[in-house]
Amino acid sequence: MIKQKPNPLNFLDIRRLEKPPEHFEYITLPIKYNLEMVLSKWITDNLKNRFYIGKTVCVDEENNVKSVLQIGFEEPRELSYFTLACPYLKFT
């Protein structure tokens, strides 16, 4: 086991936000299985800054309303790393 420096955001329980802030960078994914819980754990284990995960409604290209998973990051670099490194995105 690798010793890691504790993250103060985890200690104060303010890392995962309940409401989506406007200044975050977002990606939307189709909802499949229990993807929200798995992605939240991966982000907590592999990234450092604040994030948001929640279900929302959007309109697709054919004007159909569908439910999607919205994931947002405070740091745009973490969004890039997430889209490149997260192994669970291949299931979407």
N, C-alpha and C positions, 0 to 999 in steps of 0.2 A: 504494500500500500504506500502510495506517495503522500508525503506530508505536504499539505497545502496551507497557505495563509488563509485564515477565516475571512469570509466576505461580510463586511458590516451590514450590507443590505439584507442578507439572509438572517443575520442575528436580530435585526430590528423588524423583520418580517414585512419589508416594504419593497421587495424586489419584484414580485409579480403583482401587477396592478389590476384592479377590478374594473376600471373604466378606461377606454382608449384615449390617451392624450393626443392632441392635434399635432404636436411636434415630433411624434414618433414616425419611423419609416415602416410601412406595412407591406405584407404579402397576404394574399388570400388563397386558400386551398379548399378543394372540395372535401366535405365531411365524409370520412369513411372509418368504420370500426370505432375504436376508442383512441383515435389519433391525438386528441387533445391532451390526454394524460401522458402518453408516451413522449410527445414533443415537449411538454412542460418539463418532464424529468431530464430529457436530453439537454435542453437549454440550461437548466439549473446546474447540471454537471459540467457542461463544457463552455459556458459563456459567463461573463462577469457582471454586466450592467442590468438595468431594469428592463422588463419586457411585459407585454400584454398578450394574452391568448383568450379569445372568446368567439362565440358563434354570433353571426350576423346575417343579414339578408342583403342580397345584391341582385341586380338585373344583368343577365348575360347578353351576349351579342344578338340573340334572337328575341329579345324583350321578354324572356321568361324570368320569373322571380324564383330564386333558389337560395337555399341556406348554405353558407360557407363558413369556414374557420378563418378568422382574421388573426394574424400574428404580427405584432409590432415590436420594434426595438428602439431604444433610446439612441444607440450608436449605430449609424448606417453601416459601419464596418462589420458589426455583428450580424446584420441581415445578410450581407454578402457571404460571410463565413457560414452562416446557417444554411443558405441555399446550396453552397458547395459541399459542405461536409456532413450534413445530417443524413444518415443512412435511411431514415424512415420516410423521406420524401419520395423515394422510388415507389412507394405503395399508393401514392395519390394519383 
